[in-house]
Amino acid sequence: MGGSGPPADINSTGAGHARRETSSLLSRAFTAASITELRHAVAAAVAAAGLTGEPAEDFVLAVHELATNAVRHGGGTGHLHLRRQGDLLLCDVVDHGPGIGAPPIRQVPGDAAGGRGLWLADHLADSLSLRRRVDGLTATVTITLR
């Protein structure tokens, strides 16, 4: 099947199946040293996709929190993949850290240092999903283009 991009996803609709093309907007490895550059690249890609204003700022912050968690808790490096599928932006942040199960998403006490990244990402994006793999964690946030 050769092709230059990721395969299209098939989504079920009430009238049968609709094909929704997925286009890659940004794919990049990162470390602590490149987190700021990554945030700027995500912001530019999100704007180019048509998401602006507060929803864009919230989504970029959600992605930034996930990338920071990947560096801090996931082995010091990660990989980000931002893509568009119809009117949906999806961003996967992958790390290779140790752990068993997905970490809890909870609000921490106001005087605690840190610990709010997943909670913020969950509240700033339309959805957050966590998937533990044998070799790390994949956190995915989504937002609908408005």
N, C-alpha and C positions, 0 to 999 in steps of 0.2 A: 503494500500500500504506500509507497513513498509519499511525501508531503513535507512541506516546510514548517507547518505549525502543529499545535496540539490537535488531537482529534475533536470533532464536534461532539457535543453531548446531545442525547436524545431526551426530551422532556415530554411527559404525558400531558395532554390537554383534553378537555371534554370532547373535542371533535376528532380525536385520534392522536397521532404523534406529530409534534412540531420540532423541526430541527433548529437549534439555537447555536450559532457559531460562537466559539470561544476565541477571543483574540488576546494574545499576551501583550501586556503594556509595559512590564518591567520585570526583569529576573536578575537577581544580583545576590552574590554572597556578601556577608558583612562581618565585621568585628567591632569591638568597642571603638577603635580608632576611626571607623567609617560610619558610625551611627548618625551623625549630623548630616553628612553628605547623603546618606540613604534617605533621611527624612525629607530633604530638599528634592530629591529625585522622585519620591512618592508624591509629594505635593504637586510637582510639575506634571506627572503622569495623570494624577487624579483630575487636575484642571483641564488637561488636554482631552480627557474623556468626557468633560462637560459638567463635572461636579464642582460647584463653587460655594462660596459663603460659609456659613456656620456648619452645614453638613460636611463640607470638604475638610474644614479645620478639625472637626470631631473625628472624622474617619482617619485622617493623617495622624492625629494624636493616638488613636486606638492602635494603629499599626506601629507607631513608635514605641508604645508601651510593650507590645509583643516582642519587638526586636530587642528592646532593652532587657526584657526577661530572658530571651534566648541567650544573650551574652552573659548575663548575671547568673542564671541558673542552669543553662543548657550547654555548658562546655566552652563558652567564650567565643563561639562563632555561630553563624546561622545562615540561612538562605531565605530570601524573600521572593515570592512570585505573585505579582499583581496582574489580574486579567479581567477582561470584560466579557460577560455572557448576556447578550441582549441588553436589558436596562439595569443589569446588576453588575456591580464591581465586587470582586472577590480577591482577598489577599491571604495567601498562605505564608506563615512564618514557621520555618522548620529549624529545629535544633537537634543536637546529638548528645544531649545530657542524659544522665542516669535517672532512674526513678521508676516507681511502680504506679500504674494508674495515672489518670489525669489529675492535675492539682485542683484543689477546691477553688471555686470562685466565690469569694466572700468579702464583705466590707470589714476592714480592720479598725480598731479603735483610733480615734482622732489623734492621739499622742504617739502612736506607733510609727517608727521610722520604716518607710517602705511598705510593701505588701499590698499595694492597691492596683497594680498593673492589670491583672486579669479583670478585676471588678470594673475598672475604668473602661477597658476595651469592650466589655460586655454592655456597658451603659452608653457608650459613645457610638457604637456601630448598630446596625439593624440586627445582627446576630453574631454570636461567637460560638465556635465549636472547637473542642480540644480532642485530639486523637493521639493516644500514646502508641508508639511503635516500639519494636524491639530495640531500635537504635536511636530513640529520641522522642520528641513531641512535635506534632503539627498543630498549630493554632490557626484557625481560619476566621476572618471577619468579613462580613458582607455589608453592602449598602446599596439601596436602590437609587438610581439616578433620578433626580427630580427636575 
